Each structure stands twice: as C-alpha cells, then as structure tokens.
Amino acid sequence: MWIGASTALSLVVFAGTAGLIVYLDEEEEGQAGGFVEEDSLAEAFEQVGLALAAAAPLGLLLAVFGAHWHARRAVKRVDTVVRAAARMSAEHLGERLPVSSTGDELDALSEALNGLFTRLERGTALQRQFAADASHELRSPLAVLSSTLEVALRRPRTREEWEVAANRALREVRHMSRLVESLLILARAGIIIRREPASVASLAHAVAERWLPAARAAGVAIQVCRVGLDELTVERGLMEGALGNIVANAIAHTPRGSTVCLESRVTTAAIDIVVSDEGPGVPAHERERIFQPFVRGASPVADRVDARAGLGLGLAIVRRVIEGHGGEIHVERAARGGAAFVVRLPRTGSRGWPDGAAITEAVESRRSADTGPARRTG
C-alpha cells in the first residue's frame, strides 16, 4: 500500500512538473513576442493529463506487483529462519538457521545467530558433562558410605568395630564435603567482587610459604626465583588460592628431591607468573584437557601429597579465577623438562625488582625456626 501510494504521488508530481514546464515555456514564448494560443496551452495540459491517465495505472500496477514480489521473497526467507528457530530446543541445539548466497543483512544476522547457537550448544554440552561428572563423583562416596553402614548393621558390633566403620564413613563424608566446597568455589570463581593492589613478589612468597610444609613432606623444594615488585589488581584470597592449586599440582607431580620454581616475566601489557617443575611434563594433547573439571593427571607420585584434594577440580578452579581477573593460563614445557604453568594477568604498575637479601630475610622470619629445605631468591 505504501509503495502504491508513493508511486501515485510520484506520478502526480511528475505530471504537475511537466505541466508547469509546458506552461512556463509557453509564457516565455509569449513574452518574446510570439503568439500563444489559448487552445494550444489547454491542449498541452490535456495531453499531459492523458499521458498521466494512461501511465498511472500501469506504473501503479508494476510498482505494487514488484513490491509484493520482493516482500514475499523477503518474508519467505524470514519464515524459513523462523521455522528453523522454532525447531531448536534444549534437546536439538544442533539446528542452524539457513544462510543463502546473497550476503545481505538477513544472512549476516543468521550467521551471527548461528555462531551464538554454536557457543550455546558447546556450553550446554559442557554443563551436562559437568553435571554428569559431579553426580558420578558424589555417587561413589555415597555408595561407600551406604555399604559401610549396611554391613555394620547386619549384626551386633563391638565398640572397636563401630569405630572402624565410623572412621570410614567419616572419611567419605569429608570427601563429599571437600567436593561440594570445591564445586561451590568453581561456581563462584569467575565472580570477582573485591580487588586490591598486590605485588607479584608478595603473592609468590605467600603461596610458597603456604605450601612449604606439603612440599617438605613430599621431599620437594620450593624456590621463589626472580620475581618483581610489579603490581596486580586482584582479589588476593582467590589469586593466592589459584596459584596455590598450581603449586600443589606441581608438588604432586614432581619426583622426590626435585624443585618447584616460581618466577615472573614482564611484558608491556601483562605479567606472567610461571610455576615450573621437574616432573614428567604435560603431553601436548593434554594441555587443554587438564583444565576441565574432574580431569586428573596420572602420576605415580601424585597421591603422596596430603594437602592435595584429588578431586580433579583444582585446575578448573584456577582457570575460572584467572579468567575472572581478565587473564589466561596455559601450559608449556619447562626449561628443566617438566611442566611450566604460565599465568598471564593484566599489568597495573611496575616498581622494579626486589632486593634478594630483603626477601630472604622476610621469608626466614616467617619460617621462624623451621630448618627444612630453604627457598632461594633470584
């Protein structure tokens, strides 16, 4: 309707303009001394009117037909997209919107939405896998707890036997508690509410101090190597916990008598905190997979660390925390042959490198009278 109305208006304007031109032309001839017949002027207007009357219906018909054809063609593609979108559901996220070869705005919209649907499908698949893995992890201790209590109740037990059964049940309950707590941390790890300035040196030494007893129990030394006073803006508790998970993982996979090293590297826009070990390293095909929930590395020495949770959630929490701070983490081969976990965080300030003696004195004061393997500064 709007196309027809605009076409009719255009024809009227054209006819009026043509008539005005004829009228002005006749007036100009009259002013130049020529003789203008009234009948000829009227005849000219009549001819313009006849031409308009003959052309208007055909022009309107062509305009309306063309608009209708074009609208139907566009609406047909939109209907196809709507039908494809209607077929999508949580069970059929593989459906995609059709994309033609015209490359117009509708194709651009379909391609953008298809990219969104691909990300949603991937996220939903990961969520389902996570739920299945979490259910499996919770089912195992529940099954052990249930069987322990059922066996204990089959016949009268002595006090010692009840203590054994209770201790076994308590271990499984604590395991479930750690798992639930880790799941909650994983869910909240990407939500960074409070941040504060912290130097890389202070973070590294706090983490090393925290995990020094576990390292000594495993026969592993922790070294705080060359770290700077460059500042980061982080949620300190979460960041120390994330770096601690990396250190715990390194301790668990490092042979007795080896060393875990913490160091930092500075670039123009970022700071890398590197935790390296002398273990077997991480194969290239596993370097992305180990950050998924409930994935555990296979190592003959991994179970000797008492502080290691063993739930397969540590590195998943680490990635969530690091990405919540706008950073990233990856694994590469260390110079000493083991694994090097590289945490890259946005840089906020730089104050150079700390004095080695001052740091050693601060560490020694915190260690107090402990005489185990020392940590060295670069």
C-alpha positions in Angstrom: 0.0 0.0 0.0 2.8 2.4 0.9 4.6 1.6 -2.4 1.4 2.2 -4.4 0.7 5.5 -2.6 4.3 6.7 -3.1 4.2 5.7 -6.8 0.9 7.5 -7.3 2.3 10.6 -5.6 5.4 10.4 -7.8 3.3 10.3 -10.9 1.2 13.3 -9.8 4.4 15.3 -9.1 5.8 14.3 -12.4 2.7 15.4 -14.3 2.5 18.6 -12.4 6.1 19.4 -13.1 5.7 18.5 -16.8 2.6 20.8 -17.0 4.4 23.6 -15.2 7.3 23.3 -17.7 5.0 23.5 -20.7 3.2 26.5 -19.2 6.4 28.3 -18.5 7.7 27.6 -21.9 4.5 29.0 -23.5 4.8 32.1 -21.3 8.3 32.6 -22.3 7.4 32.4 -26.0 4.6 35.0 -25.4 6.9 37.4 -23.7 9.4 37.1 -26.6 6.7 38.4 -29.0 5.3 35.1 -30.1 1.6 34.4 -30.3 0.4 31.9 -27.8 -3.0 30.4 -28.5 -5.1 29.5 -25.5 -6.3 26.4 -27.3 -2.7 25.1 -27.7 -1.9 25.7 -24.0 -5.0 23.8 -23.0 -4.2 21.1 -25.5 -0.8 20.7 -23.9 -2.2 20.3 -20.5 -4.8 17.9 -21.8 -2.0 15.8 -23.4 -0.1 15.7 -20.2 -3.2 14.6 -18.4 -3.9 11.9 -20.9 -0.4 10.6 -20.6 -0.7 10.6 -16.8 -4.0 8.7 -17.1 -2.5 6.1 -19.4 0.7 5.7 -17.5 -0.6 5.8 -13.9 -2.4 2.5 -13.8 0.5 0.6 -15.4 3.1 2.3 -13.2 1.0 1.6 -10.1 0.5 -2.0 -11.2 4.2 -2.5 -11.8 5.2 -0.8 -8.5 2.7 -2.8 -6.4 3.5 -6.1 -8.1 7.2 -5.5 -7.8 6.9 -4.6 -4.1 4.6 -7.5 -3.4 7.1 -9.9 -5.1 10.0 -8.5 -3.3 8.2 -8.5 0.1 7.0 -12.1 -0.4 10.6 -13.1 -1.3 12.0 -11.5 1.8 9.2 -12.8 4.1 9.7 -16.3 2.7 13.3 -16.3 3.9 12.2 -14.8 7.2 9.6 -17.6 7.5 12.3 -20.2 6.8 14.5 -18.7 9.6 11.6 -18.6 12.0 10.7 -22.3 11.3 14.3 -23.3 11.8 14.5 -21.3 15.1 11.2 -22.9 16.2 12.7 -26.4 15.7 15.5 -25.6 18.1 15.2 -26.7 21.7 17.5 -27.9 24.5 17.5 -31.4 23.0 18.1 -30.2 19.4 20.7 -27.4 19.7 22.3 -28.7 16.5 19.8 -26.9 14.3 21.1 -23.9 12.5 19.5 -21.0 10.6 19.6 -21.2 6.8 22.1 -18.9 5.1 21.7 -18.0 1.4 24.4 -16.8 -1.0 23.2 -13.3 -1.3 25.3 -12.0 1.6 22.6 -9.5 2.7 21.7 -8.3 6.1 19.5 -11.3 6.8 22.4 -13.6 6.0 24.6 -11.6 8.3 22.0 -11.9 11.1 21.7 -15.7 10.5 25.4 -16.2 10.6 25.7 -14.2 13.9 22.9 -16.2 15.5 24.4 -19.4 14.3 27.7 -18.5 16.0 25.7 -17.8 19.2 23.8 -21.1 18.9 27.2 -22.9 18.5 28.5 -21.4 21.6 25.3 -22.2 23.5 25.5 -25.8 22.3 29.0 -26.1 23.4 28.2 -24.5 26.8 25.2 -26.7 27.3 27.2 -29.8 26.4 29.9 -28.8 29.0 27.2 -28.1 31.6 25.7 -31.5 31.0 29.0 -33.2 31.2 29.9 -31.3 34.4 26.6 -32.4 36.0 27.2 -36.0 35.0 30.7 -35.9 36.3 29.7 -34.2 39.6 26.9 -36.8 40.0 29.4 -39.6 39.4 31.9 -38.1 41.9 29.2 -37.8 44.6 27.7 -41.2 43.9 31.0 -43.0 44.7 31.4 -41.8 48.3 27.7 -42.1 48.9 27.8 -45.8 47.8 30.8 -46.5 50.1 29.0 -44.7 53.0 25.8 -46.6 52.4 27.5 -50.0 52.1 29.6 -49.3 55.2 26.6 -48.6 57.3 24.6 -51.5 55.9 27.4 -54.0 56.6 27.8 -52.6 60.1 24.2 -53.0 60.9 23.9 -56.6 59.8 25.0 -58.0 63.2 26.0 -56.6 66.6 29.4 -55.0 66.6 32.0 -54.3 69.2 33.0 -50.7 70.1 36.2 -51.1 68.1 34.3 -52.4 65.0 31.9 -49.4 65.3 34.9 -47.1 65.5 36.4 -48.5 62.3 33.1 -48.2 60.5 32.5 -44.7 61.8 36.0 -43.6 60.7 35.5 -45.0 57.2 32.1 -43.3 57.0 33.6 -40.0 58.3 36.3 -40.1 55.6 33.7 -40.4 52.9 31.6 -37.6 54.4 34.7 -35.4 54.5 35.5 -36.3 50.9 31.9 -35.3 49.8 32.3 -32.1 51.8 35.5 -31.2 50.0 33.9 -32.0 46.7 30.8 -29.8 47.4 33.0 -27.0 48.7 35.2 -27.2 45.5 32.1 -27.2 43.3 30.9 -24.0 45.1 34.3 -22.4 44.6 34.3 -23.4 41.0 30.8 -21.8 40.5 31.9 -18.6 42.2 35.5 -18.4 41.0 34.7 -16.2 38.0 32.8 -13.6 40.1 35.5 -11.1 41.3 33.8 -8.7 43.7 36.7 -7.1 45.6 40.1 -6.3 44.3 43.2 -4.7 45.8 46.7 -3.9 44.6 49.2 -6.7 45.3 52.8 -7.2 44.1 53.9 -10.3 42.3 56.6 -10.9 44.9 54.2 -10.8 47.8 51.8 -13.3 46.1 54.7 -15.6 45.2 56.1 -15.7 48.7 52.7 -16.1 50.4 51.9 -19.1 48.2 55.4 -20.6 48.7 55.1 -20.2 52.4 51.6 -21.7 52.5 52.7 -24.9 50.6 56.2 -25.3 52.1 55.1 -27.9 54.7 53.4 -30.0 52.0 56.5 -29.7 49.8 58.8 -30.9 52.6 56.5 -33.8 53.3 56.8 -34.8 49.7 60.6 -34.3 49.6 60.3 -31.4 47.2 61.9 -27.9 47.5 60.1 -24.7 46.6 62.2 -21.8 45.1 60.9 -18.3 44.7 63.1 -17.3 41.8 63.3 -14.0 40.0 60.0 -12.2 40.8 59.4 -8.4 40.5 57.6 -5.8 42.5 55.2 -5.2 39.6 51.7 -4.7 40.9 48.5 -6.5 40.0 44.9 -5.6 40.9 43.4 -8.9 42.2 41.2 -10.5 44.7 44.1 -11.6 46.8 42.4 -14.6 48.5 41.2 -16.1 45.2 44.5 -15.4 43.5 46.6 -17.0 46.2 44.3 -20.0 46.2 44.6 -20.3 42.4 48.4 -20.1 42.5 48.4 -22.5 45.4 46.5 -25.0 43.4 49.1 -24.8 40.6 51.9 -25.2 43.2 50.1 -28.2 44.8 49.7 -29.8 41.4 53.4 -29.2 40.7 54.4 -30.8 44.0 52.2 -33.8 43.4 53.8 -34.5 40.0 57.4 -33.7 40.9 59.8 -36.5 41.9 61.3 -36.5 45.4 64.4 -34.4 45.5 63.3 -32.1 42.7 62.4 -28.4 42.8 59.3 -26.3 42.1 60.1 -22.8 41.0 58.0 -19.6 41.0 59.1 -16.7 38.8 57.6 -13.8 36.9 58.1 -12.3 33.4 57.0 -8.8 32.5 55.8 -7.6 29.1 54.4 -4.2 28.0 50.8 -5.0 28.9 50.9 -8.2 31.1 52.8 -10.0 33.8 53.4 -13.7 33.5 53.7 -15.7 36.8 55.3 -19.1 35.9 55.2 -22.2 38.1 57.6 -24.8 36.8 58.6 -28.2 38.0 61.0 -31.1 37.1 58.3 -33.7 36.6 57.3 -35.7 33.5 55.6 -32.6 32.0 52.2 -32.5 30.3 51.8 -34.0 26.8 50.7 -31.6 24.1 47.4 -33.3 23.6 46.5 -33.0 27.3 47.5 -29.3 27.9 43.9 -28.1 27.3 42.1 -31.0 28.7 43.6 -30.9 32.2 41.7 -27.6 32.9 38.4 -29.3 32.5 36.5 -30.3 35.7 37.2 -33.8 37.1 40.2 -34.5 34.9 43.1 -35.9 36.9 46.6 -36.4 35.8 48.1 -39.8 36.0 51.3 -39.8 38.1 52.9 -42.4 40.3 53.8 -39.7 42.9 50.6 -37.7 42.8 48.9 -39.4 45.7 51.7 -38.8 48.2 50.7 -35.1 48.9 48.4 -35.0 51.9 47.1 -31.5 51.1 46.1 -32.5 47.5 42.4 -32.7 47.2 42.4 -35.3 44.4 39.0 -34.2 43.1 40.1 -33.1 39.6 38.7 -29.6 40.2 41.9 -27.7 41.2 43.0 -26.6 37.7 39.4 -25.9 36.6 39.1 -23.5 39.5 42.4 -22.0 38.6 41.3 -21.2 35.1 38.0 -19.8 36.3 39.8 -17.4 38.7 42.4 -16.3 36.2 39.8 -15.6 33.5 37.7 -13.8 36.1 40.6 -11.4 36.5 40.9 -10.9 32.7 43.8 -13.2 32.3 44.6 -16.5 30.8 46.6 -19.6 31.7 48.4 -22.2 29.6 50.9 -25.0 29.9 54.2 -25.3 28.2 57.4 -27.3 28.5 59.7 -26.1 31.2 63.4 -25.4 30.6 64.2 -28.2 33.1 62.0 -30.7 31.2 58.9 -30.6 33.4 55.7 -28.6 33.1 55.5 -24.8 33.2 52.1 -23.3 34.1 52.1 -19.7 32.8 49.5 -17.3 34.4 49.2 -14.1 32.3 47.5 -11.2 34.1 47.0 -7.6 33.1 49.7 -5.3 34.3 48.8 -2.3 36.5 52.2 -1.0 37.8 55.9 -1.6 38.0 58.4 -0.8 40.7 61.4 -2.8 39.5 62.9 -5.9 41.2 63.1 -6.6 44.9 66.3 -6.9 46.9 67.2 -10.5 47.3 68.6 -10.2 50.8 65.5 -8.3 52.0 63.2 -11.0 50.6 65.3 -13.8 52.0 65.2 -12.1 55.4 61.4 -11.7 55.3 60.9 -15.3 54.3 63.2 -16.6 57.0 61.3 -14.5 59.6 58.1 -16.1 58.6 59.7 -19.6 58.6 60.8 -19.0 62.1 62.8 -22.0 63.5 61.9 -24.3 60.6 65.1 -26.0 59.3 63.8 -27.7 56.2 64.8 -27.1 52.6 65.2 -23.4 52.0 63.7 -21.4 49.2 66.1 -19.3 47.2 65.5 -15.9 45.6 66.9 -14.8 42.3 
